[in-house]
Amino acid sequence: MLGYAAMNHTLRDRDPPRRCNRDMHKSTWESAGIEYAATLAERNVADLERILEWNLDHDIRFYRCSSKLIPWNSQFQLTDLPNYERVRSIAQRCGNLVRNNDMRLTFHPSHWCKLASESEETVERSVESVAHHGRWLDLLGLPRSPRHAINVHIGAHYGDKAATGERFCRVVDDLPPRARERLVVENDDTQSLWSVEELVDQVADRVGIPVTFDYHHHSFTDRGTTYREGFALARDTWDGVRPIAHYSEPARLHGEPEARPQDHAEHVAGVPDWLRAQADVMLESHGKERTLLQLRDA
């Protein structure tokens, strides 16, 4: 399967716009509180249902949902929402769509989610973030499996990669099952950070969480392995679940010479056949669903 992440431009451009990432600033939370958060949560979940229906109509069965689905969830329990039963009912319909149509729905917490940080406060916030993502997947009624992944990066080495890997594994082992059983970890896009091989050796083999292979990132952290070799290492960590791979192309190769090497292009020219045959591929491009449709039509 091919998938896309977060924004559906087609639906976002309609009137009314359909999107599941409505959020609010801290000042709004402080003034409007849980009542407004509840309103946004219901609109987000309702629009997630619309997005999933649109995806199904276009035979797209892999989607990464926005991590803003339930705004400010760190400040309250889901059951505290004054419209909780309404939100739960819509979420259950979303989950039924996913399960009944063999779809795959995943999350990717933001870059500040660092489970291996040296800061206890950062680790606490990160643990709560992945736990919330697990709560949302439970609310949708989806299985606790990396098929419906919560994808994170280690994202740093703090001057001692071995110690960082050990901290990450300790934190992962202590996660609640709703997060632990869905967690996957992805290779990084900076040479000094985490390669597929390092994640397999220092994380997957120790705590049993799968490794997501990012094709573009592998060019920064290949450690002498080819794309096929790197993918094979990651693939073998998925233990009976079809692997997820990420695919993007550098903006520099698509007419943006001033872009950073890590920056994604608006669209992609094509995904390698061998990768599509062995994994569900999340397209990471600014074109979102338009990239997927364009690529599939081509």
Short mmCIF file of the C-alpha atoms (twelve columns), coordinates in Angstrom:
data_MODEL
# 
_entry.id   MODEL 
# 
loop_
_atom_site.group_PDB 
_atom_site.id 
_atom_site.type_symbol 
_atom_site.label_atom_id 
_atom_site.label_alt_id 
_atom_site.label_comp_id 
_atom_site.label_asym_id 
_atom_site.label_seq_id 
_atom_site.Cartn_x 
_atom_site.Cartn_y 
_atom_site.Cartn_z 
_atom_site.pdbx_PDB_model_num 
ATOM 1   C CA . MET A 1   0.000   0.000   0.000   1 
ATOM 2   C CA . LEU A 2   0.940   3.622   -0.527  1 
ATOM 3   C CA . GLY A 3   -0.030  6.181   2.106   1 
ATOM 4   C CA . TYR A 4   0.203   9.864   2.886   1 
ATOM 5   C CA . ALA A 5   0.485   11.906  6.047   1 
ATOM 6   C CA . ALA A 6   -1.821  14.295  7.938   1 
ATOM 7   C CA . MET A 7   -3.181  16.932  5.539   1 
ATOM 8   C CA . ASN A 8   -5.540  16.102  2.694   1 
ATOM 9   C CA . HIS A 9   -5.246  19.146  0.428   1 
ATOM 10  C CA . THR A 10  -8.336  18.228  -1.575  1 
ATOM 11  C CA . LEU A 11  -10.566 18.252  1.497   1 
ATOM 12  C CA . ARG A 12  -8.721  21.110  3.189   1 
ATOM 13  C CA . ASP A 13  -9.530  23.375  0.239   1 
ATOM 14  C CA . ARG A 14  -13.257 22.685  0.361   1 
ATOM 15  C CA . ASP A 15  -15.902 24.800  2.080   1 
ATOM 16  C CA . PRO A 16  -16.124 23.887  4.876   1 
ATOM 17  C CA . PRO A 17  -12.553 22.603  5.090   1 
ATOM 18  C CA . ARG A 18  -12.006 19.087  6.369   1 
ATOM 19  C CA . ARG A 19  -8.959  18.584  8.584   1 
ATOM 20  C CA . CYS A 20  -8.107  16.784  11.806  1 
ATOM 21  C CA . ASN A 21  -5.370  19.070  13.169  1 
ATOM 22  C CA . ARG A 22  -7.288  21.929  14.798  1 
ATOM 23  C CA . ASP A 23  -5.334  23.183  17.804  1 
ATOM 24  C CA . MET A 24  -5.081  26.245  20.027  1 
ATOM 25  C CA . HIS A 25  -2.390  28.378  21.610  1 
ATOM 26  C CA . LYS A 26  -1.621  28.254  25.308  1 
ATOM 27  C CA . SER A 27  -3.401  31.575  25.882  1 
ATOM 28  C CA . THR A 28  -6.569  30.139  24.323  1 
ATOM 29  C CA . TRP A 29  -6.331  27.009  26.452  1 
ATOM 30  C CA . GLU A 30  -5.955  29.170  29.551  1 
ATOM 31  C CA . SER A 31  -8.981  31.290  28.637  1 
ATOM 32  C CA . ALA A 32  -11.281 28.743  26.974  1 
ATOM 33  C CA . GLY A 33  -10.132 25.503  28.613  1 
ATOM 34  C CA . ILE A 34  -11.563 22.044  28.168  1 
ATOM 35  C CA . GLU A 35  -14.860 23.243  26.703  1 
ATOM 36  C CA . TYR A 36  -13.110 24.608  23.622  1 
ATOM 37  C CA . ALA A 37  -10.729 21.637  23.495  1 
ATOM 38  C CA . ALA A 38  -13.810 19.409  23.417  1 
ATOM 39  C CA . THR A 39  -15.269 21.344  20.494  1 
ATOM 40  C CA . LEU A 40  -12.035 21.056  18.518  1 
ATOM 41  C CA . ALA A 41  -11.648 17.378  19.371  1 
ATOM 42  C CA . GLU A 42  -15.117 16.569  18.079  1 
ATOM 43  C CA . ARG A 43  -14.544 18.498  14.860  1 
ATOM 44  C CA . ASN A 44  -11.167 16.817  14.354  1 
ATOM 45  C CA . VAL A 45  -12.516 13.307  14.884  1 
ATOM 46  C CA . ALA A 46  -15.527 14.001  12.652  1 
ATOM 47  C CA . ASP A 47  -13.239 15.236  9.895   1 
ATOM 48  C CA . LEU A 48  -10.974 12.222  10.362  1 
ATOM 49  C CA . GLU A 49  -14.027 10.153  9.468   1 
ATOM 50  C CA . ARG A 50  -14.525 12.250  6.313   1 
ATOM 51  C CA . ILE A 51  -10.844 11.840  5.381   1 
ATOM 52  C CA . LEU A 52  -10.963 8.077   5.870   1 
ATOM 53  C CA . GLU A 53  -14.116 7.872   3.741   1 
ATOM 54  C CA . TRP A 54  -12.442 9.930   0.998   1 
ATOM 55  C CA . ASN A 55  -9.372  7.711   1.198   1 
ATOM 56  C CA . LEU A 56  -11.501 4.593   0.847   1 
ATOM 57  C CA . ASP A 57  -13.351 6.086   -2.126  1 
ATOM 58  C CA . HIS A 58  -9.938  6.561   -3.770  1 
ATOM 59  C CA . ASP A 59  -8.629  3.132   -2.693  1 
ATOM 60  C CA . ILE A 60  -6.077  4.654   -0.287  1 
ATOM 61  C CA . ARG A 61  -5.759  2.373   2.724   1 
ATOM 62  C CA . PHE A 62  -2.749  3.807   4.550   1 
ATOM 63  C CA . TYR A 63  -3.005  7.101   6.408   1 
ATOM 64  C CA . ARG A 64  -0.970  8.858   9.103   1 
ATOM 65  C CA . CYS A 65  -3.233  10.928  11.333  1 
ATOM 66  C CA . SER A 66  -2.245  14.304  12.763  1 
ATOM 67  C CA . SER A 67  -0.895  14.314  16.314  1 
ATOM 68  C CA . LYS A 68  -3.206  17.251  17.064  1 
ATOM 69  C CA . LEU A 69  -6.286  15.035  16.947  1 
ATOM 70  C CA . ILE A 70  -7.185  15.761  20.604  1 
ATOM 71  C CA . PRO A 71  -5.671  19.181  21.407  1 
ATOM 72  C CA . TRP A 72  -4.157  19.755  24.864  1 
ATOM 73  C CA . ASN A 73  -4.865  16.174  25.898  1 
ATOM 74  C CA . SER A 74  -1.905  16.392  28.296  1 
ATOM 75  C CA . GLN A 75  -4.098  18.542  30.555  1 
ATOM 76  C CA . PHE A 76  -7.076  16.204  30.947  1 
ATOM 77  C CA . GLN A 77  -8.344  12.651  30.612  1 
ATOM 78  C CA . LEU A 78  -10.410 11.828  27.547  1 
ATOM 79  C CA . THR A 79  -13.358 10.948  29.739  1 
ATOM 80  C CA . ASP A 80  -13.260 14.493  31.170  1 
ATOM 81  C CA . LEU A 81  -14.411 15.908  27.842  1 
ATOM 82  C CA . PRO A 82  -17.983 17.184  28.260  1 
ATOM 83  C CA . ASN A 83  -18.818 15.660  24.855  1 
ATOM 84  C CA . TYR A 84  -16.815 12.478  25.458  1 
ATOM 85  C CA . GLU A 85  -19.609 10.088  24.435  1 
ATOM 86  C CA . ARG A 86  -20.082 11.941  21.150  1 
ATOM 87  C CA . VAL A 87  -16.323 11.935  20.462  1 
ATOM 88  C CA . ARG A 88  -16.106 8.243   21.386  1 
ATOM 89  C CA . SER A 89  -19.002 7.359   19.069  1 
ATOM 90  C CA . ILE A 90  -17.423 9.108   16.071  1 
ATOM 91  C CA . ALA A 91  -14.013 7.621   16.870  1 
ATOM 92  C CA . GLN A 92  -15.538 4.140   16.949  1 
ATOM 93  C CA . ARG A 93  -16.986 4.719   13.481  1 
ATOM 94  C CA . CYS A 94  -13.510 5.738   12.292  1 
ATOM 95  C CA . GLY A 95  -12.041 2.574   13.764  1 
ATOM 96  C CA . ASN A 96  -14.726 0.458   12.138  1 
ATOM 97  C CA . LEU A 97  -13.876 1.986   8.762   1 
ATOM 98  C CA . VAL A 98  -10.215 1.124   9.283   1 
ATOM 99  C CA . ARG A 99  -10.779 -2.444  10.502  1 
ATOM 100 C CA . ASN A 100 -13.559 -3.397  8.097   1 
ATOM 101 C CA . ASN A 101 -11.649 -2.198  5.037   1 
ATOM 102 C CA . ASP A 102 -8.169  -3.483  5.876   1 
ATOM 103 C CA . MET A 103 -6.858  0.058   6.254   1 
ATOM 104 C CA . ARG A 104 -3.798  1.106   8.213   1 
ATOM 105 C CA . LEU A 105 -3.813  4.185   10.457  1 
ATOM 106 C CA . THR A 106 -0.677  5.382   12.249  1 
ATOM 107 C CA . PHE A 107 0.741   8.334   14.187  1 
ATOM 108 C CA . HIS A 108 4.102   10.117  14.285  1 
ATOM 109 C CA . PRO A 109 4.575   12.257  17.437  1 
ATOM 110 C CA . SER A 110 6.456   15.510  16.897  1 
ATOM 111 C CA . HIS A 111 10.242  15.973  16.923  1 
ATOM 112 C CA . TRP A 112 10.297  17.093  20.568  1 
ATOM 113 C CA . CYS A 113 9.167   13.613  21.669  1 
ATOM 114 C CA . LYS A 114 12.517  12.319  22.947  1 
ATOM 115 C CA . LEU A 115 12.158  9.214   25.085  1 
ATOM 116 C CA . ALA A 116 15.939  8.957   25.620  1 
ATOM 117 C CA . SER A 117 16.503  12.541  26.743  1 
ATOM 118 C CA . GLU A 118 18.831  13.265  29.682  1 
ATOM 119 C CA . SER A 119 16.119  15.581  31.022  1 
ATOM 120 C CA . GLU A 120 13.585  13.852  33.284  1 
ATOM 121 C CA . GLU A 121 11.020  16.515  32.418  1 
ATOM 122 C CA . THR A 122 11.456  15.914  28.677  1 
ATOM 123 C CA . VAL A 123 11.167  12.159  29.168  1 
ATOM 124 C CA . GLU A 124 7.975   12.598  31.225  1 
ATOM 125 C CA . ARG A 125 6.423   14.780  28.516  1 
ATOM 126 C CA . SER A 126 7.502   12.325  25.825  1 
ATOM 127 C CA . VAL A 127 6.114   9.317   27.658  1 
ATOM 128 C CA . GLU A 128 2.825   11.138  28.123  1 
ATOM 129 C CA . SER A 129 2.787   12.028  24.417  1 
ATOM 130 C CA . VAL A 130 3.139   8.432   23.201  1 
ATOM 131 C CA . ALA A 131 0.686   7.300   25.887  1 
ATOM 132 C CA . HIS A 132 -1.897  9.779   24.564  1 
ATOM 133 C CA . HIS A 133 -1.407  8.482   21.036  1 
ATOM 134 C CA . GLY A 134 -2.045  5.006   22.426  1 
ATOM 135 C CA . ARG A 135 -5.237  6.247   24.104  1 
ATOM 136 C CA . TRP A 136 -6.477  7.657   20.796  1 
ATOM 137 C CA . LEU A 137 -5.851  4.358   19.009  1 
ATOM 138 C CA . ASP A 138 -7.678  2.578   21.833  1 
ATOM 139 C CA . LEU A 139 -10.530 5.080   21.468  1 
ATOM 140 C CA . LEU A 140 -10.708 4.143   17.784  1 
ATOM 141 C CA . GLY A 141 -10.848 0.499   18.802  1 
ATOM 142 C CA . LEU A 142 -7.758  -0.475  16.809  1 
ATOM 143 C CA . PRO A 143 -5.537  -3.422  17.797  1 
ATOM 144 C CA . ARG A 144 -2.467  -2.882  19.955  1 
ATOM 145 C CA . SER A 145 -0.018  -3.800  17.230  1 
ATOM 146 C CA . PRO A 146 2.657   -2.028  15.178  1 
ATOM 147 C CA . ARG A 147 0.270   -2.374  12.269  1 
ATOM 148 C CA . HIS A 148 -1.204  0.807   13.779  1 
ATOM 149 C CA . ALA A 149 2.140   2.288   14.698  1 
ATOM 150 C CA . ILE A 150 3.245   5.128   16.933  1 
ATOM 151 C CA . ASN A 151 6.450   6.107   15.128  1 
ATOM 152 C CA . VAL A 152 9.247   7.878   17.050  1 
ATOM 153 C CA . HIS A 153 12.891  8.824   16.585  1 
ATOM 154 C CA . ILE A 154 15.586  8.589   19.239  1 
ATOM 155 C CA . GLY A 155 16.717  11.808  17.606  1 
ATOM 156 C CA . ALA A 156 19.916  12.488  19.570  1 
ATOM 157 C CA . HIS A 157 22.946  10.741  21.068  1 
ATOM 158 C CA . TYR A 158 23.841  13.130  23.933  1 
ATOM 159 C CA . GLY A 159 27.552  12.415  23.470  1 
ATOM 160 C CA . ASP A 160 27.207  8.719   24.343  1 
ATOM 161 C CA . LYS A 161 25.200  6.630   21.908  1 
ATOM 162 C CA . ALA A 162 25.415  3.420   23.958  1 
ATOM 163 C CA . ALA A 163 24.081  5.106   27.091  1 
ATOM 164 C CA . THR A 164 21.359  6.825   25.053  1 
ATOM 165 C CA . GLY A 165 20.269  3.513   23.592  1 
ATOM 166 C CA . GLU A 166 20.103  1.996   27.082  1 
ATOM 167 C CA . ARG A 167 17.972  4.892   28.362  1 
ATOM 168 C CA . PHE A 168 15.635  4.560   25.396  1 
ATOM 169 C CA . CYS A 169 15.180  0.826   26.006  1 
ATOM 170 C CA . ARG A 170 14.497  1.334   29.725  1 
ATOM 171 C CA . VAL A 171 11.841  3.933   28.978  1 
ATOM 172 C CA . VAL A 172 10.270  1.765   26.270  1 
ATOM 173 C CA . ASP A 173 10.037  -1.203  28.649  1 
ATOM 174 C CA . ASP A 174 8.142   0.951   31.167  1 
ATOM 175 C CA . LEU A 175 5.594   2.340   28.699  1 
ATOM 176 C CA . PRO A 176 1.940   1.410   29.194  1 
ATOM 177 C CA . PRO A 177 0.843   -1.415  26.867  1 
ATOM 178 C CA . ARG A 178 -1.326  0.901   24.742  1 
ATOM 179 C CA . ALA A 179 1.899   2.645   23.641  1 
ATOM 180 C CA . ARG A 180 4.509   -0.093  24.113  1 
ATOM 181 C CA . GLU A 181 2.753   -2.577  21.839  1 
ATOM 182 C CA . ARG A 182 2.424   -0.065  18.998  1 
ATOM 183 C CA . LEU A 183 5.781   1.719   19.214  1 
ATOM 184 C CA . VAL A 184 8.209   1.701   16.282  1 
ATOM 185 C CA . VAL A 185 11.483  3.609   15.882  1 
ATOM 186 C CA . GLU A 186 12.853  5.263   12.734  1 
ATOM 187 C CA . ASN A 187 16.359  5.930   11.424  1 
ATOM 188 C CA . ASP A 188 17.550  9.556   11.467  1 
ATOM 189 C CA . ASP A 189 18.599  12.055  8.792   1 
ATOM 190 C CA . THR A 190 21.843  13.275  10.403  1 
ATOM 191 C CA . GLN A 191 25.102  11.373  9.935   1 
ATOM 192 C CA . SER A 192 25.979  11.280  13.631  1 
ATOM 193 C CA . LEU A 193 22.596  9.982   14.730  1 
ATOM 194 C CA . TRP A 194 20.834  6.657   14.467  1 
ATOM 195 C CA . SER A 195 21.182  4.321   11.502  1 
ATOM 196 C CA . VAL A 196 18.989  1.314   10.781  1 
ATOM 197 C CA . GLU A 197 21.829  -1.016  11.775  1 
ATOM 198 C CA . GLU A 198 22.326  0.759   15.116  1 
ATOM 199 C CA . LEU A 199 18.599  0.714   15.866  1 
ATOM 200 C CA . VAL A 200 18.413  -3.001  15.136  1 
ATOM 201 C CA . ASP A 201 21.448  -3.812  17.298  1 
ATOM 202 C CA . GLN A 202 20.800  -1.466  20.204  1 
ATOM 203 C CA . VAL A 203 17.005  -1.255  20.296  1 
ATOM 204 C CA . ALA A 204 15.029  -3.803  18.270  1 
ATOM 205 C CA . ASP A 205 17.109  -6.797  19.340  1 
ATOM 206 C CA . ARG A 206 16.850  -5.722  22.996  1 
ATOM 207 C CA . VAL A 207 13.246  -4.619  23.440  1 
ATOM 208 C CA . GLY A 208 11.584  -6.074  20.372  1 
ATOM 209 C CA . ILE A 209 10.141  -2.944  18.763  1 
ATOM 210 C CA . PRO A 210 10.207  -2.743  14.951  1 
ATOM 211 C CA . VAL A 211 12.409  -0.375  12.956  1 
ATOM 212 C CA . THR A 212 10.821  1.852   10.305  1 
ATOM 213 C CA . PHE A 213 13.082  2.176   7.272   1 
ATOM 214 C CA . ASP A 214 13.221  5.735   5.933   1 
ATOM 215 C CA . TYR A 215 14.674  5.580   2.432   1 
ATOM 216 C CA . HIS A 216 15.754  9.228   2.275   1 
ATOM 217 C CA . HIS A 217 17.236  9.199   5.788   1 
ATOM 218 C CA . HIS A 218 19.304  6.128   4.902   1 
ATOM 219 C CA . SER A 219 21.398  8.279   2.581   1 
ATOM 220 C CA . PHE A 220 22.661  10.169  5.663   1 
ATOM 221 C CA . THR A 221 23.214  7.164   7.958   1 
ATOM 222 C CA . ASP A 222 23.839  4.202   5.670   1 
ATOM 223 C CA . ARG A 223 27.037  3.098   7.482   1 
ATOM 224 C CA . GLY A 224 28.169  1.407   4.268   1 
ATOM 225 C CA . THR A 225 24.954  -0.521  3.607   1 
ATOM 226 C CA . THR A 226 22.877  -0.235  0.466   1 
ATOM 227 C CA . TYR A 227 19.210  0.775   0.505   1 
ATOM 228 C CA . ARG A 228 18.171  -2.841  0.005   1 
ATOM 229 C CA . GLU A 229 20.470  -4.028  2.790   1 
ATOM 230 C CA . GLY A 230 19.254  -1.335  5.164   1 
ATOM 231 C CA . PHE A 231 15.640  -2.163  4.425   1 
ATOM 232 C CA . ALA A 232 16.250  -5.893  4.914   1 
ATOM 233 C CA . LEU A 233 17.665  -5.233  8.389   1 
ATOM 234 C CA . ALA A 234 14.589  -3.190  9.309   1 
ATOM 235 C CA . ARG A 235 12.131  -5.603  7.655   1 
ATOM 236 C CA . ASP A 236 13.258  -8.514  9.796   1 
ATOM 237 C CA . THR A 237 12.279  -6.672  13.008  1 
ATOM 238 C CA . TRP A 238 8.542   -6.608  12.181  1 
ATOM 239 C CA . ASP A 239 7.767   -10.165 13.322  1 
ATOM 240 C CA . GLY A 240 4.759   -11.098 11.230  1 
ATOM 241 C CA . VAL A 241 3.476   -7.549  10.620  1 
ATOM 242 C CA . ARG A 242 3.975   -6.015  7.181   1 
ATOM 243 C CA . PRO A 243 6.746   -3.404  7.537   1 
ATOM 244 C CA . ILE A 244 6.298   0.325   7.151   1 
ATOM 245 C CA . ALA A 245 8.796   2.284   5.087   1 
ATOM 246 C CA . HIS A 246 8.975   6.032   4.490   1 
ATOM 247 C CA . TYR A 247 9.824   7.398   1.070   1 
ATOM 248 C CA . SER A 248 10.625  10.951  0.015   1 
ATOM 249 C CA . GLU A 249 12.942  12.659  -2.423  1 
ATOM 250 C CA . PRO A 250 15.212  15.659  -1.775  1 
ATOM 251 C CA . ALA A 251 13.819  19.043  -2.746  1 
ATOM 252 C CA . ARG A 252 17.262  19.798  -4.219  1 
ATOM 253 C CA . LEU A 253 16.605  17.210  -6.924  1 
ATOM 254 C CA . HIS A 254 13.314  18.867  -7.800  1 
ATOM 255 C CA . GLY A 255 14.414  22.370  -8.689  1 
ATOM 256 C CA . GLU A 256 15.090  23.793  -5.193  1 
ATOM 257 C CA . PRO A 257 18.899  24.191  -5.038  1 
ATOM 258 C CA . GLU A 258 18.768  26.290  -1.853  1 
ATOM 259 C CA . ALA A 259 16.885  23.630  0.122   1 
ATOM 260 C CA . ARG A 260 18.611  21.663  2.861   1 
ATOM 261 C CA . PRO A 261 19.623  18.122  1.857   1 
ATOM 262 C CA . GLN A 262 17.035  16.775  4.315   1 
ATOM 263 C CA . ASP A 263 14.107  18.794  2.899   1 
ATOM 264 C CA . HIS A 264 11.351  16.857  1.144   1 
ATOM 265 C CA . ALA A 265 10.240  17.655  -2.387  1 
ATOM 266 C CA . GLU A 266 6.691   18.603  -3.338  1 
ATOM 267 C CA . HIS A 267 6.265   15.280  -5.162  1 
ATOM 268 C CA . VAL A 268 8.260   12.126  -5.867  1 
ATOM 269 C CA . ALA A 269 9.280   10.674  -9.207  1 
ATOM 270 C CA . GLY A 270 8.734   7.066   -8.216  1 
ATOM 271 C CA . VAL A 271 9.073   4.498   -5.431  1 
ATOM 272 C CA . PRO A 272 11.375  1.523   -6.094  1 
ATOM 273 C CA . ASP A 273 9.354   -1.538  -7.064  1 
ATOM 274 C CA . TRP A 274 11.245  -3.735  -4.584  1 
ATOM 275 C CA . LEU A 275 10.290  -1.429  -1.703  1 
ATOM 276 C CA . ARG A 276 6.598   -1.338  -2.653  1 
ATOM 277 C CA . ALA A 277 6.566   -5.127  -2.943  1 
ATOM 278 C CA . GLN A 278 7.853   -5.656  0.592   1 
ATOM 279 C CA . ALA A 279 6.406   -2.777  2.655   1 
ATOM 280 C CA . ASP A 280 3.540   -0.363  3.080   1 
ATOM 281 C CA . VAL A 281 5.120   2.890   1.964   1 
ATOM 282 C CA . MET A 282 4.314   6.242   3.556   1 
ATOM 283 C CA . LEU A 283 4.978   9.007   1.025   1 
ATOM 284 C CA . GLU A 284 6.457   12.043  2.757   1 
ATOM 285 C CA . SER A 285 5.990   14.942  0.383   1 
ATOM 286 C CA . HIS A 286 4.341   18.339  0.529   1 
ATOM 287 C CA . GLY A 287 1.893   17.184  -2.132  1 
ATOM 288 C CA . LYS A 288 0.287   14.680  0.285   1 
ATOM 289 C CA . GLU A 289 -2.629  12.799  -1.331  1 
ATOM 290 C CA . ARG A 290 -1.980  14.542  -4.667  1 
ATOM 291 C CA . THR A 291 1.481   13.002  -4.783  1 
ATOM 292 C CA . LEU A 292 0.015   9.566   -4.142  1 
ATOM 293 C CA . LEU A 293 -2.665  9.892   -6.833  1 
ATOM 294 C CA . GLN A 294 -0.174  11.339  -9.313  1 
ATOM 295 C CA . LEU A 295 2.296   8.538   -8.655  1 
ATOM 296 C CA . ARG A 296 -0.338  5.818   -8.865  1 
ATOM 297 C CA . ASP A 297 -1.771  7.183   -12.108 1 
ATOM 298 C CA . ALA A 298 1.686   7.341   -13.630 1 
# 
